[in-house]
Amino acid sequence: MTKKQIAYKKALLRRIHTAPLYKQLFSQDRALWEEFLQRHFKVKSSKELDIASLVRLAKYLEGKASSPTLPASAQQIDYILYLWQERATFKDMFSLLKLAKRVLKRDVNDIYSITKKEASALIAAIKKIRRRKPANNADYTPNTHTS
């Protein structure tokens, strides 16, 4: 990181720890703060966040954003569903949510509740699924000619 980036990151951390919502909810309860960061960013301390995440967190704590994390876009969700229908053996939603739980390492009750980063990880996982050929081919005709 450059000196300017380090200074900007420190300024963002100062902004976060002086935000009204932080003071009201998290300043007295370190465990609650760590749980919040773990749930939304998968880190234990705000020092571990990158600048983009710090900006989103600051906006959220100042009341300028409705969520500290970016939700998955409609295009990402559509692409996940398309890939799932194309590649999965069992194409039901329950199986997709089960895969999402395994890949994202958290309970996923609804595919629309994942973040952009999680959607990217899920897309990569679904792309790794190999297409299977049907075991019983209905069009199979035995070869009656023997050589």
N, C-alpha and C positions, 0 to 999 in steps of 0.2 A: 504494500500500500504506500501511496505517496504521502507526503506530509499534509497536503490539503485534504486527502481522503481521511487520514487519521483525525485531523481536526474536525472535519465534518461529522465523523462517526461519534466523536466525543460530544459535539454539540447536540446531536440527535439523542444520545443517551441522557444528556442533561435535560433535554426537552421532555423525554419520556418520564423521567423520575420526578419532574416537577409538574406534570400534567394533573389536572384536578381528579380525574378518574383513578389515576395511579395512587394519589394521596389518599383518596377516599377508600379504595378497596384493598390495595396491595401493600401500601407502605408499612403497615403494622404486621402483616402476615406473609412471611417469606415463603412458606409452604404453598400458600394459595397462588402466589406469583409464579413460583416454579411450576406448579401444576398448569397454570394458564399458558405459560410459555411452552411447556411440553405438549400440551394439547394442540396448540395452534402452529408451533414452529419446530417442534421436536428438539428443543434445546432446554437446558436448565437455567441459563443465564442470558440476559440481554446482550452481554459482551460478545457472545458467540454468533450473534445475528449479523448478516451482511447488511450493507447500506440500504438496499431496496426494502428489505424486511423491516429495518428500523424506521424507515419513512412511513410504511404502512401502519406499523404499530403506533407511532407518534400521532398520526392522523386519527387512528381509532381512539386512542386515549384522550385526544382533544375534542372528540365528538364530531369530527369531520368525515368519518367513514363508518359504515354500518358493520364492517367486519375487519378484523386485523389481517385476514388472509384472503387472497384472491380466489373466488370460486372458479371451478372449471367452466370453460366456455361451452356454449351450445354445440359448437363444431366438435369440440373434444368429446363430449358426451355422445353425439351422433356417430362419431368415428369409432368409439369404443363399442357401441351397440352394433354397428355394421361389422366390425372385425369379429365380434363375438358370434354373430349369426353365421359368418363365413367360416370360422375356424373351429369353433367349439363342437365337441361331440354332443354334449347335453346343452341345448340352446336356451334353457329357461333362465329366468332372472335370479332364482335362488343360487344356481351354480355360479353365475357371474359374481354375485355378492360374496359367495364363499371364496372365490379366487381373489377378489378385491381385499377381503379380510386377511388372506394369507400373504398377499403381496405388500399391502400397506401396513400390516401389523397393527391393525386397530379394527374395532367393530364398525362395519359399514352397513347401515340400515337402508340407505337409499343412494343410488348411483349419482344422483344430482347433488349430493352433499359433499362431494370430494373437492379438493383444491386443484388448481392448475398443475402443481408439481405432482400431486398424487395421480392425476389423470395421465400425465406423461409416463409415469412409472407403470401404470396399469396398461397403457397402450403398448409399451415395450414388452410387457409380460405376455399379453395376448398375441403379439406378433411372433413370439417364440413358440407358440403352440403349433405343432405340425399337423397339417391336414391329414386326416385318416381316410383311407379308402374303405369302402364298405366290405365287410367280411363275407357277406353272402351276396353275390352278384346275381340279380334276377335274370339278367340277360345271358348268363353263361349257358353255353351248349357244349356238351362233351364232344370231343373229337372221336368220331367213329372209325376213322381211317387209321389203321395202324401200319407202320412201315416194317 
